[in-house]
């Protein structure tokens, strides 16, 4: 007999298993593009082999050696991203942009944020890590990454609202 799942367990499994196309292309066109790309790789390989062989009258060993030296174009379908990971990535990017803008406008913003996080009874080491990451992002938007957990993001979002 199947064990019933709670709605929270169903949601957790959904975020882990369901995937979303993150290739940057419309998902409907990806279906046709994947088929087209696979057939393109095969067609170009066959054409290259046929052209290298041509109407040669050489011996069979030399022809097979020449055919083996031809490389097939490499192409591989990139996998889709799990929905939970995609949502975390999108939320991180949104928070990152808002924090960078706020830090650029108000020079005391990061100090206020650190005080807010300390008031939430977080460990001081954890607050220091979060603030250090946010300072790095605020100084150089393109090279620094902001790797945070859902809990960190909700705290930062709460601060943004208040």
C-alpha positions in Angstrom: 0.0 0.0 0.0 1.2 3.5 -0.9 2.0 5.8 2.0 0.2 9.1 1.6 2.3 12.2 1.5 1.7 15.5 3.1 1.4 18.6 0.9 4.7 19.9 2.2 6.4 16.6 1.2 4.8 16.8 -2.2 6.0 20.4 -2.7 9.6 19.4 -1.6 9.6 16.5 -4.1 8.3 18.8 -6.8 11.0 21.3 -6.3 13.7 18.6 -6.4 12.3 16.6 -9.4 10.6 19.0 -11.7 12.9 20.8 -14.0 12.8 23.9 -16.1 14.6 24.7 -19.4 17.4 27.2 -18.6 19.1 27.0 -22.0 17.8 30.5 -22.8 15.6 29.3 -25.6 11.9 28.8 -25.8 11.1 25.3 -24.6 8.9 24.6 -27.6 11.7 25.5 -30.0 14.2 23.4 -28.0 12.2 20.3 -28.9 12.8 20.9 -32.6 16.3 22.3 -32.1 17.5 19.2 -30.3 16.3 16.9 -33.1 17.8 19.2 -35.7 21.2 19.4 -33.9 21.5 15.6 -33.6 20.7 15.1 -37.2 23.1 17.9 -38.2 26.0 16.2 -36.3 25.3 12.9 -38.1 24.9 14.5 -41.5 28.1 16.5 -41.3 30.0 13.4 -40.2 28.7 11.3 -43.0 29.4 14.0 -45.5 33.0 14.4 -44.3 33.6 10.7 -44.5 32.2 10.5 -48.0 34.2 13.4 -49.2 37.4 12.0 -47.7 36.9 8.7 -49.4 35.7 10.2 -52.6 36.3 7.9 -55.6 39.6 6.7 -54.3 41.1 3.6 -55.7 43.5 3.1 -52.8 43.6 -0.1 -50.8 40.9 -0.7 -48.1 43.2 -0.4 -45.1 44.3 3.1 -46.1 40.7 4.2 -46.7 39.6 3.0 -43.3 42.5 4.7 -41.6 41.6 7.9 -43.3 37.9 7.5 -42.3 38.9 6.9 -38.7 40.9 10.1 -38.5 37.7 12.2 -39.2 36.3 13.6 -36.0 32.6 13.9 -35.3 31.3 17.3 -34.3 30.6 17.2 -30.5 27.2 18.3 -29.3 25.3 17.3 -26.2 22.0 18.4 -24.9 22.4 20.4 -21.7 20.2 19.2 -18.8 17.4 21.2 -17.4 17.7 22.8 -13.9 15.7 21.6 -11.0 12.9 24.0 -10.2 14.0 24.6 -6.6 17.5 25.5 -7.8 16.1 27.8 -10.5 13.9 29.6 -8.0 16.8 30.0 -5.6 19.0 31.4 -8.4 16.3 33.9 -9.5 15.7 35.1 -6.0 19.4 35.4 -5.3 19.8 37.5 -8.4 16.9 39.8 -7.5 18.2 40.3 -3.9 21.7 40.9 -5.2 20.6 43.6 -7.5 18.5 45.3 -4.8 21.3 45.2 -2.3 23.8 46.5 -4.8 21.5 49.5 -5.6 20.8 50.2 -2.0 24.5 50.0 -1.0 25.4 52.4 -3.9 22.8 55.0 -2.7 23.3 54.8 1.1 26.9 54.4 2.4 25.6 53.2 5.8 23.2 50.6 4.3 25.5 47.6 5.0 26.1 48.7 8.6 22.3 48.9 9.1 21.9 45.5 7.5 24.6 44.0 9.8 22.8 45.5 12.8 19.5 44.1 11.6 20.9 40.6 11.2 22.6 40.7 14.6 19.2 41.7 16.2 17.8 38.5 14.6 20.1 36.5 17.0 22.2 35.1 14.2 25.6 33.9 15.0 28.1 36.8 14.5 30.3 34.6 12.2 27.3 33.9 9.9 26.4 37.6 9.8 30.0 38.5 9.0 30.0 36.0 6.1 26.8 37.4 4.7 28.0 41.0 5.0 31.3 40.2 3.4 29.6 38.6 0.4 27.3 41.5 0.0 30.2 44.0 0.2 32.0 42.1 -2.5 28.9 42.1 -4.7 28.3 45.8 -4.0 31.9 46.7 -5.0 32.1 44.6 -8.1 28.8 43.4 -9.4 30.1 41.1 -12.1 32.8 39.0 -10.6 31.4 38.3 -7.1 28.9 35.6 -6.5 26.3 35.7 -3.7 25.7 32.1 -2.6 23.0 32.2 0.1 20.5 29.8 1.5 16.7 30.3 1.5 16.8 31.4 5.1 19.4 34.1 4.4 17.4 35.3 1.4 14.2 35.6 3.4 16.0 37.6 6.1 17.5 39.9 3.5 14.1 40.2 1.8 12.5 41.1 5.2 15.1 43.8 5.7 14.4 45.2 2.2 10.7 45.5 3.1 11.2 47.1 6.5 
